[in-house]
Amino acid sequence: MRKALSPLGETEMEILNHVWNLGEASVADVREQILQTREVAYTTVMTIMKNLSDKSYLKYRKEGMSYIYSAAVQPDQVRFSLIDRLIDKVFQGSPKDLVQTLVQSENLSEEERNEIKKLIDNMEEQ
């Protein structure tokens, strides 16, 4: 069986981002955020948040009848892990090829290219 490129599904990642942005959130809080862009059932959000807790991405505490979730891992930990997998599986272990692909992307504005150049220059100065 082949492993997925990401251990997280698209909706799982969306929910994680909402929890990171909110700091702490109930299922209703996260559903309210998602409803701003699309329809989603309360039970769907509840199931995914429980799954994220089972996978150790979220932690929770009981508050009355509700569960209040917060991040068990920080965004950078997840991003670095996903980027490592992407570099390994898509770019044969070459971070240079990933960066080259990003820089050559037609979706990148001139301003974004300049910001990337500044980031690299600042890294070299340290």
Helices and strands as residue ranges (DSSP letters): H 10-22, E 24-25, H 27-34, H 42-54, E 58-63, E 66-71, H 75-90, H 95-104, H 110-125
